[in-house]
């Protein structure tokens, strides 16, 4: 029986998440349902892709991942010219695992080594609460057959987003936040390879309100409580943190509103 993960912004205080899990267990009594991420109403598609890319490495082949976001997904859709079909759902097969999601641009950010299927279903009413009424049935069929061709047809037509890429401008390496964890640590889109290529000598400055960071650290406890630090997390992405406190709360001005577009500027010396 494959593992099934959930990435959703549904809150535990509401009954909806329980309904979804009840349906999954009704169809798959022996299933292992894992909450990969839930209840984060600020979770957007970029963050969901980061969670998937890092999370998939810990799951065995044949695992099934159900992704259903609403709040920030709607905001991102409004910022693009494309208007995905709210009643269209996709299956992405990658690294011998399966990802089921609406046609909202997420699958376009999962890399090139993927197979995308347009999923079939009969009752349009089921698209209203698809995470409960459709996705468990897709997962049950996959768990039995492990054959995506039985659920839909291959497609290259789907909504697309652009992954934010770090870049060097003059002597400044510029990146942006792609994920904020529960501790307020800010994960950026700068990978270790990108950083080492841009800063081979390891000499740099990051100027923050009241502090300057001039070196990388390996562990959070390398600095005193309340001090900021930069380190590469276990997924290989550059992370900005403050030991014992929330970097997001202390470093992102409230005037910015959403912190989705928080940028980091690394001055190369």
C-alpha positions as CSV (number, residue, x, y, z in Angstrom):
1,X,0.0,0.0,0.0
2,X,1.6,3.3,-1.1
3,X,2.1,6.3,1.2
4,X,-0.3,9.2,0.5
5,X,0.7,12.7,1.5
6,X,-1.4,15.9,1.8
7,X,-0.4,19.4,1.1
8,X,-3.3,21.7,1.8
9,X,-4.2,25.0,3.4
10,X,-7.3,23.4,5.1
11,X,-7.4,24.2,8.8
12,X,-7.7,21.6,11.5
13,X,-10.4,23.8,13.3
14,X,-12.7,23.1,10.4
15,X,-14.2,19.7,9.5
16,X,-13.0,19.6,5.9
17,X,-9.6,18.0,6.5
18,X,-11.2,15.3,8.6
19,X,-13.7,14.6,5.8
20,X,-10.8,14.2,3.3
21,X,-9.0,11.7,5.6
22,X,-12.2,9.8,6.3
23,X,-12.8,9.4,2.6
24,X,-9.2,8.2,2.0
25,X,-9.4,5.6,4.8
26,X,-12.8,4.4,3.6
27,X,-11.4,3.7,0.1
28,X,-7.9,2.6,1.4
29,X,-8.2,1.2,4.9
30,X,-4.5,0.2,5.0
31,X,-3.3,3.5,3.7
32,X,-0.6,5.6,5.4
33,X,-1.8,9.2,5.1
34,X,0.9,11.7,6.0
35,X,0.4,15.4,6.5
36,X,3.3,16.9,4.6
37,X,1.9,20.4,5.1
38,X,-1.5,21.6,6.3
39,X,-3.2,24.6,7.8
40,X,-0.9,27.3,6.4
41,X,-3.2,29.9,4.8
42,X,-0.2,31.8,3.5
43,X,1.1,28.8,1.5
44,X,1.4,29.6,-2.2
45,X,2.3,27.5,-5.2
46,X,6.0,28.4,-5.1
47,X,6.2,27.2,-1.5
48,X,4.2,24.1,-2.3
49,X,6.7,23.2,-5.0
50,X,9.6,23.7,-2.6
51,X,7.8,21.3,-0.1
52,X,7.3,18.8,-2.9
53,X,10.8,18.9,-4.2
54,X,12.3,18.5,-0.7
55,X,9.6,16.0,0.5
56,X,9.7,13.6,-2.4
57,X,13.2,12.6,-1.6
58,X,12.0,11.0,1.6
59,X,9.1,9.0,0.1
60,X,9.4,5.6,-1.6
61,X,8.5,4.9,-5.2
62,X,4.8,4.7,-5.8
63,X,3.9,7.3,-3.2
64,X,0.9,9.6,-4.0
65,X,0.8,13.3,-3.1
66,X,-2.4,15.3,-3.1
67,X,-2.0,19.0,-3.4
68,X,-4.9,21.4,-2.8
69,X,-4.4,25.1,-2.1
70,X,-7.0,27.8,-2.4
71,X,-6.2,31.1,-0.7
72,X,-2.9,32.2,-2.2
73,X,-3.5,30.2,-5.4
74,X,-6.3,32.5,-6.3
75,X,-4.1,35.5,-5.8
76,X,-1.4,34.1,-8.0
77,X,-3.9,33.3,-10.8
78,X,-5.1,36.8,-10.8
79,X,-1.6,38.1,-11.5
80,X,-1.3,36.0,-14.7
81,X,-2.9,36.2,-18.1
82,X,-3.8,32.5,-18.2
83,X,-7.0,31.4,-16.5
84,X,-6.8,27.7,-15.7
85,X,-10.0,25.6,-15.7
86,X,-11.2,25.2,-12.1
87,X,-12.7,21.9,-13.0
88,X,-9.6,20.4,-14.6
89,X,-7.2,18.2,-12.6
90,X,-3.8,16.9,-13.5
91,X,-1.7,13.9,-12.5
92,X,2.1,14.4,-12.6
93,X,4.3,11.4,-12.6
94,X,7.9,12.1,-11.6
95,X,10.7,10.1,-9.9
96,X,8.3,7.1,-9.8
97,X,5.9,9.1,-7.6
98,X,2.5,10.7,-8.4
99,X,1.3,14.2,-7.7
100,X,-2.4,15.1,-8.1
101,X,-3.3,18.7,-8.3
102,X,-5.7,21.2,-10.0
103,X,-4.5,22.8,-13.2
104,X,-3.1,25.9,-11.5
105,X,0.5,26.0,-12.7
106,X,2.1,23.9,-10.1
107,X,3.0,21.0,-12.4
108,X,4.9,23.4,-14.7
109,X,7.4,24.0,-11.8
110,X,8.3,20.4,-11.2
111,X,11.1,20.1,-13.8
112,X,11.4,18.5,-17.2
113,X,11.5,14.8,-16.3
114,X,7.8,14.6,-15.8
115,X,4.7,13.1,-17.4
116,X,1.5,15.1,-17.1
117,X,-2.0,13.5,-17.5
118,X,-5.4,15.2,-17.8
119,X,-7.6,13.2,-15.4
120,X,-11.0,11.9,-16.3
121,X,-14.0,12.1,-14.0
122,X,-17.8,11.9,-14.5
123,X,-19.7,14.2,-12.1
124,X,-18.9,17.9,-12.4
125,X,-20.4,18.5,-9.0
126,X,-17.4,16.6,-7.5
127,X,-15.1,19.4,-8.6
128,X,-16.5,21.7,-5.9
129,X,-14.7,19.8,-3.1
130,X,-12.3,17.9,-5.2
131,X,-9.9,17.0,-2.4
132,X,-12.7,15.0,-0.8
133,X,-14.8,13.9,-3.7
134,X,-12.3,13.3,-6.5
135,X,-8.7,13.0,-5.2
136,X,-9.3,10.0,-2.9
137,X,-10.7,8.0,-5.8
138,X,-7.8,8.9,-8.0
139,X,-5.4,7.8,-5.2
140,X,-7.3,4.6,-4.7
141,X,-7.1,3.7,-8.4
142,X,-3.4,4.6,-8.5
143,X,-2.6,2.5,-5.4
144,X,-4.1,-0.5,-7.1
145,X,-2.7,-0.1,-10.7
146,X,0.3,2.2,-10.4
147,X,-0.7,3.0,-14.0
148,X,-1.4,6.7,-14.7
149,X,-2.6,5.8,-18.3
150,X,-5.8,4.2,-16.8
151,X,-6.8,7.5,-15.2
152,X,-6.3,10.1,-17.9
153,X,-4.5,11.1,-21.1
154,X,-1.1,12.6,-21.5
155,X,-1.1,16.3,-22.1
156,X,1.3,19.2,-22.7
157,X,-1.5,21.8,-22.4
158,X,-1.7,23.2,-18.8
159,X,-1.3,26.4,-16.9
160,X,2.3,27.5,-16.5
161,X,4.2,29.6,-13.9
162,X,7.8,30.7,-13.8
163,X,10.1,29.6,-11.0
164,X,11.9,32.7,-9.5
165,X,15.6,32.5,-10.5
166,X,18.4,34.2,-8.5
167,X,20.7,36.4,-10.5
168,X,23.9,38.4,-10.2
169,X,23.6,42.2,-11.0
170,X,26.9,44.0,-10.8
171,X,28.5,42.7,-7.6
172,X,25.2,41.7,-5.9
173,X,23.7,38.2,-5.9
174,X,19.9,38.7,-5.7
175,X,17.5,36.1,-4.5
176,X,14.1,35.9,-3.0
177,X,12.1,34.0,-0.4
178,X,10.4,30.8,-1.6
179,X,9.4,29.4,1.7
180,X,8.9,30.4,5.3
181,X,8.9,27.6,7.9
182,X,6.9,27.5,11.1
183,X,9.9,29.1,13.0
184,X,10.0,32.1,10.7
185,X,13.2,31.0,8.9
186,X,13.3,32.3,5.3
187,X,14.3,29.8,2.7
188,X,15.6,31.5,-0.5
189,X,15.8,30.4,-4.1
190,X,19.7,30.5,-4.0
191,X,21.1,27.0,-4.1
192,X,24.5,26.1,-2.7
193,X,25.9,25.6,-6.3
194,X,24.6,29.0,-7.3
195,X,26.2,30.7,-4.3
196,X,29.5,29.0,-4.7
197,X,29.6,29.9,-8.4
198,X,28.8,33.6,-7.7
199,X,31.0,33.8,-4.6
200,X,34.0,31.4,-5.0
201,X,36.1,33.3,-2.5
202,X,33.4,33.1,0.2
203,X,33.7,36.9,0.9
204,X,30.3,38.7,1.1
205,X,28.1,41.0,3.1
206,X,24.4,40.8,3.8
207,X,23.2,44.1,5.4
208,X,20.2,43.7,7.7
209,X,18.5,46.2,10.0
210,X,21.0,46.4,12.9
211,X,23.3,43.6,11.7
212,X,25.7,42.6,9.0
213,X,26.3,38.9,8.0
214,X,29.7,38.2,6.6
215,X,30.0,34.4,6.8
216,X,28.1,31.2,6.4
217,X,27.3,28.9,9.3
218,X,26.6,25.2,9.5
219,X,24.2,25.1,12.5
220,X,21.7,27.5,14.1
221,X,23.5,27.3,17.4
222,X,26.7,28.6,15.9
223,X,25.5,32.1,16.9
224,X,24.2,33.6,20.1
225,X,20.4,33.9,20.7
226,X,18.9,36.7,18.8
227,X,21.7,36.9,16.2
228,X,21.0,36.4,12.5
229,X,22.8,33.9,10.4
230,X,22.9,32.4,6.9
231,X,23.2,28.6,6.3
232,X,22.4,26.0,3.7
233,X,19.6,23.9,4.9
234,X,19.4,20.1,4.4
235,X,17.7,20.6,1.0
236,X,20.7,22.7,-0.2
237,X,19.0,26.1,-0.3
238,X,20.3,29.3,1.4
239,X,18.3,30.1,4.5
240,X,18.2,33.3,6.5
241,X,17.4,32.8,10.2
242,X,17.6,34.4,13.6
243,X,18.5,32.0,16.4
244,X,15.6,31.7,18.8
245,X,13.4,34.2,16.9
246,X,11.4,34.6,13.7
247,X,13.5,36.2,10.9
248,X,10.2,36.8,9.0
249,X,8.7,38.8,11.9
250,X,11.9,40.8,12.6
251,X,13.2,41.4,9.1
252,X,10.2,42.0,6.9
253,X,8.5,45.4,7.3
254,X,4.8,45.2,7.9
255,X,4.4,47.8,5.2
256,X,5.2,45.1,2.7
257,X,2.0,43.3,3.4
258,X,2.6,39.8,2.1
259,X,6.2,38.6,2.5
260,X,6.0,36.5,-0.6
261,X,8.4,38.8,-2.5
262,X,11.0,39.3,0.2
263,X,14.4,39.7,-1.4
264,X,17.9,39.1,-0.2
265,X,20.8,41.0,-1.6
266,X,24.3,39.4,-1.1
267,X,27.1,41.9,-1.8
268,X,30.0,40.0,-3.3
269,X,33.4,41.3,-2.1
